[in-house]
Amino acid sequence: MSENDEQSSGGIITCSAEFSKYLDKFAELFQGHNAPKREAARFAMAIGIQKGLREKRSEWKKSNNQKIATIAHLYGQFDDKGRFDFDSLFDVLELKDNDDNTPIQHLISEYVTGGMRYIKDNELDNLDEWSRMKNDFPHLFSEN
């Protein structure tokens, strides 16, 4: 799909080929959701944003035996039929590149990839390892 086709279809959210199989495996933890892979990718994006882990597409590792993971169309699928306004979110968080005009679907994809690196490095597919997040995200855990 060319970049023009991608733009006219609302943009495709992707993840580096390096994490393609790992994203599928991680999505198994979200089986109770309507679209587990999208939910896993949104979770990874949130981690990427929180930790400042943006991995530019130009720096993604190429893999001979794996393709870039296609997750969903931004509009209608990844945004859950307009439920999530990622364009506004990235504006409010000042995450848009004003100097290079990176399309929103690419920015999201770069944060998904960064989040997936954190998830893989911290073995979050193993439910016993989620306690590692408490050190990196203490504000998400109450001390009650």
N, C-alpha and C positions, 0 to 999 in steps of 0.2 A: 504494500500500500504506500503510495507516495505521500509526501507531507501535505500536499494540497488536498488529496482525498481524505487524509486524516483530519485536517482542519474542517472540511465540509461535513464530516460525519460527527463532529463534536469532539474529536480528539480521542485517542486511545491511551489508557493508563497501562504502563508496562513496568517491568522490573528487569534488572540485568540478568542475562543468561546464567551468570554465576550463582544466582539464587532461585532459578526456575523450579527445579525439583524440590528445593527446600521450602519454597512458598507453598507448593502443593501439599507437602508434608505438614507444614504449620497450619494450613487451612483445615486440616482434619480436626484441630482443636475447636473449630467454630462450626461443627456439623449441625448444631441446633439452629443456626441462622439460615435465612432464605438463600443467601449466596455466600457460602463459607470463604471462598477465595477472595471475594471483594472485601468481606469483613476483616480477614487476615491482613489484606493490603492496607485497609484504612487504619488498622491497629499499628502496622509497621510505619505508616506515614506519620501517625501521631508520635511515635517514639522518635522517628527521624527529626521531626520538628522540635520536640522537647530537648533532644540532645544536640541539635544543630548538625545533624548528620546528612547533609545533602551531598550526594555523589552525582556529579555532572555526567550526563549521558556520554559525552565525548571521552570520559575516562573509564567507562564500563569495560570490564574485561571481556574479550571475545572468547567464545567457546566453540570448538569445531563440532562437538556432539550435542550441544544444547542451543536452543533458540531463546531469544528474548521472551520472557513470560508476558503474554498478553493477558491483561486482567479484565478490562471492561471498557466500554465507551464512557467517557466522562459524564456526558449529559444523558440522563435517563437510567443509566445503570450504576456507575460508581457514585453518582450524586443521589442515588435512591429516589429517582423521579423528582428531583428538585428539593428533596428534604435537606440536603447539605449544600450550602453555597460556598464552595471552595474558593471561588474568585474573591468573594468578600473576606473570607477567612485569611487568605494570603495577603490581602490588602491590609487588614487590621493588624496582622502580625508583622507587617513590613517585610515579607519574604520574597516579594516580586523583584526581579532584576530590571530596573528601569533602564540600565545602560545596554543590555543585550536583548531585551524584549523576548525572553524565553516564554513560550506558550505555557499556559497554566497546566495543561496535561503533562508537559515535560517536567515542570517544577514538581508536581505531585509525584510523578514517576521517580524523580531523583531523590525525594524524601522517602518514598516507599523503599527504594533500594538501600538507602542509608539505614533505615529502620530494620530492614532484613539483615543487614550486616550485624547490627547489634543483637538481634534475635538469634542469629546463628552463633555468633561469638559467645553469647551467654546461655546457649543451649535451652532456650525457652520452649522448645518443642517437648522438652522433658518437664512434666508438671512438677517434679521435685526441685527444679531450679528457679522457680518464679521468685523465691525469696531474694535472689540477687537484685531484683528490681527495687526492693526496699531501700537499698543503699543509693541507687542512682535517682530514685524518684521518691524521696522521703515525704514530700508534700502530698502524695497520693495515699499514704497510709496513716491512719489515726493511731494514736497511742492509748486508746480506750481499753 
